[in-house]
Amino acid sequence: MFTTLVAVLVALVVGHVAPALVARLRRFDWYGQWVRWLDAHGGDGSFWRGPYGVGLAVVPVLLPVIVLQWLLSGWWLGLPSLLFGVLVLVLCWGPRDLDRDVEAVLDADDADERRAAVANLQAAGGSLHADRASLVEATMYNALRRWFAALFWFLLLGPWGAALYRLLALVVAGPFAALLPVANAQGARRALQVMEWPVAQLMVLSLALVGNFNSVAGAWRLAPGGRWSLSARFLGAAARASVSAELSEEAYDYAEAGIVPVWQRMPELRDVMSLVWRMLLLWLVLLALLIIAGWVS
């Protein structure tokens, strides 16, 4: 858990201090070349073109990570394992910096610049429309795929868990999605949904705790988030409900105080990014408390 906390902090800091460097490292061009090679050599009726074919792309890349994770555990008071974990999570975080993409949408002055900024914000999924509700939804889905899913699986399985999630995301919702055959892509999509569903549920719980609980719970039930379905559509609905409730409460507070609110461009987008930061802070605080509890005991 200590490794997870340190790795997340380093990933956030590096992403802000050296965004161009980490953007190059997170492009995974070598992985795209590997997937292209498999597609070129996988003939009709081959395992590659079946529903489990994505395993051929993921497993050979994942094996060295698993072996290194096992070999480094217990050496030099865990320092090599810590450094390896930090490196893997830094590479699996993102690949784009979420809050920078949100700020780019807010700061865009002309239509072309705004379209490019919106495309970057929606890079990892969510609605592809440019209205405010769709951008709120896209921000929350991108928070899932850029931050929280990698963090969850890193915490649960270590570096190879985060690597597994990122490799799947790259071929399902990333730049290499078009390279998979139809049946292969369907199987990969189901695998990614299995990995994202518990994370989305935890994100909704976190959203309810840091935002408006009643609004989030109601949207989660109506979505419906309580069904045994791999769809994570309830996450977008919960985000929209929480943002609407917060902005309504803010407007009411201003009216009660007799204050004219300061004009903001796209307050919904600012609010959802604030919620995402609060959710991440909640996860890190819980991690820190668990670490302290482990030390005390």
N, C-alpha and C positions, 0 to 999 in steps of 0.2 A: 504493500500500500504506500509505503514511503517512496518507493521508486515511481509509482504512478503519480503521486503529488508533484515530485520534482520534475518528472517528464512533462507533465501538463504545463507547469510554470515555464519551463525552458522552451516548449513549443510555442507558447504565446509570446514570450519575449523575443525569440529568434524571428518569428513571423513579423514582428513590428520593427525590429532593428535591421534585419537584412531580408526584406521581402523579395527582392529580385533573386537573391541566392537560393532561398528555399523554394521559390517558384520553379527554378531550373531543376532542382533536385527532385521535386515532386511531380515532374512531368512523366516519369516512368516510360520514356521512349523505348528503352530496352525491352520492357514488358510488351509494348505494342508490337515490336518486331517479332517477339516470340509467338504472340497470338497470330500474327499474320503468317508466320512460318507453319504453324499448326493448321491453319485454314487452307493454305496452299497445298499441303501434303495430306490432308484428310479427305479421302475420296468418298463418293456416295456409299452409304451403308456403313461407314466406319464409326468407331466409338465416338470420335470427335463430333460427329453430326447428330448424336443422340442426346437425350435429355440430361445425361450426366457427363457430357463431353467437357464441360468447363473444368472438371477435375484435372484434365490433362494440362490445362493452362496454369492452374493454381498450385497443385501438389508439388511439382518439381521446384517451383520457386519457394514454396513454403518450407520444404524439408531442411535446407541450410539454416533457416531461422530457428527451427525447432532444435536442430543439433547444437547450434551455438548457444541457444538459451539453456540447454541442458548442460553443456560443457562448462559454461561460465558460472553456473550457480555454485555458491559456496567457496569461491576463490577470493582471496585477499579481502576478507570481510565483506564480500558482496559488491565491491567497487566495480569490477569489470561487468558484472551483471547489471548494475545500476546504469553504467555508461551505455551499455548495449540497449537497455530498455529505453533510455532517453533518446538515443539515435533512432530507434525504430519508430517511436511515437512521433518524433519530430517529422520523420518522413511520411508517416501515415496520417498526420494531421492535415486538414485542408482538403484538397491541395491549394485552393485559393483562400485568402484571408477574408473571413466573413464580414467583420466589421468594416474593413476597408471597402469591400464591395457595396455595403449599405451606404457608407458615406459617399461613394462615387455616384450612386443614384440620387442622393439628396443634393449633391453639389452640382449635378449636371445642368448646364445653362442652355443648351440647344437640343433639338430633337435627336440628331444623330448621336451626340454624346450620351444622351439619356438612353437611347435604344441599346447602345453598346454596354452601358453600365447595367441595365436591366438584364441583358443576356448573360453577363458575368454572374450576376446575383442568382439567376435561375439555373446556373450551370449544373447543379447536382440534383435538380428535380423541383417538384411543385408545379403549380399552374404556370403556364407560359404566357398568360395575359399580363398586361401592364397596368391594370387598375390597382387601386390601393389594397383592396382585400386580397387579391392574388399575390401581391408582393409581400404582404404579411405572411401568407401561407408559404410562399417560396422561401422566405427567410427562416421560418421554423423548420421546414424540411431540410434546408441546407445546414442548419445547426445540427440536425440529426446526423446527416451524412458527413459533414466536415469535422464535427467535434465529438458529439456525445456517443455515437456508435463506436468510434475508435477508442474512446476513453473507457466505455463499458467493457468491451471485449479485451482491452489491455488489462483492466482490473481483474477480469474473471480468469483469463488464460495466460496473461503475460504478453510479451512481444509478438508471439506467433498469432495470438488472437486478433490483435490490431492489424497485423499484416494480412491475415485471412480476410478480414472485413474489407480492407482497402483494395485488395486484388479483385474481390468480387464486385465491389462498387465500380471499379474502373471499367469492367467489361459489361456492366448492366446499366449504369447511369453515368458513365464517364466517356472519355474520348474514344474508347475502343469498342463501344457497344455495337457499332455497325459491323464488326468483324466476325461476330458469332453467327453460325447457322441458326435457323429458326428454332428447331427443337432444343438445341444447345442453349440458346438465349432464354427460352422458356424455363428450362431447368435452373439456369443461373439466377433468373429473376425470383424463382421460388426460394432458392437458397438464401438470397439476399433478404427477402421478406422475412424468412425465419430468423435471421440475425437482427433485423431491425425492429420486429414487433415488440419484444420485451423492452427495448430501449425507448421506443415511442411511448409505451405505457408508463415507464418511469419518468419520462419527460413531462407527460401530462400531469402526473402526481406532483412533480416539482413545480410545474406551472401553476397548479392550484395553490400550492403553499406560498409561492412568491407573488402571486397575482390575486385575482378575484376567485375565491374557491367555488362559490355557488355558480357563477357563470361558466367556469371551466368544467365543473362536474355535470352541469346540464347539457353543455355542448358535447361532452364525451358520451353521455347516455344517448343523445339523439343521433350521434354520428353513424352507427353506434360503436363505442369502443369496448363494450362488455361482451360482444360476441366472439366466439372462437373463429375468428377470421384473420388471415395474415395481412389484410389491408391495414395501412396506417393512416387512412384518410381522417380519422378522428383527431389526429394531431393538428392538422390545418384548421379544423373547425374549432378546436379548443383555443388555438392561438387567436383566431379572429374574435371569438367571444371574449377572451381576456382583454384584448386591446380595446374593444368597444366599451367594456365595462370600466376600464381604467380611464379612458378619455371622458366618459360620461361623468365619472366621479370627480375628475379634475375640473371639468366645466362647472359642475355644481359647486365645488369648493370656491372657485373664482367668483361665481355669482353670489354666494353667501357672503364673501368678504368684500364684495363691491369692487373687485379688481377686474380690469380689462385684460384678458389673457394676451400674452405676447404672440404675435403671428409666427407660426413655424411652417416650413415647407414639409408636407407629408408627415404630420405628427404620428400617424399610425405606424409608419416604418421606424421612426425613432423609438416609439414605445415598445414595439416588438423586439428591437435590438436590445433595449434596456432589460426586457424580460429575459432574453437569452443570457445576458451577462449575469443576471441575478440567479438564474437556474444553475449556470456553471459555478458561480460562487457557492451556492448551496451544496452542490456535489463536492466541491473542494473542502468546504468546512466540515462536512460529514466525514470525508476521508481523513482530515486532520484529527478530528475527535476520535476516530477509530484507531489511528496511529498512537495518539496519546494514551488511550485506554489500554492498548497493547503494551506500551512501555510501563505503565503504572502496575499492570498485573504481572 
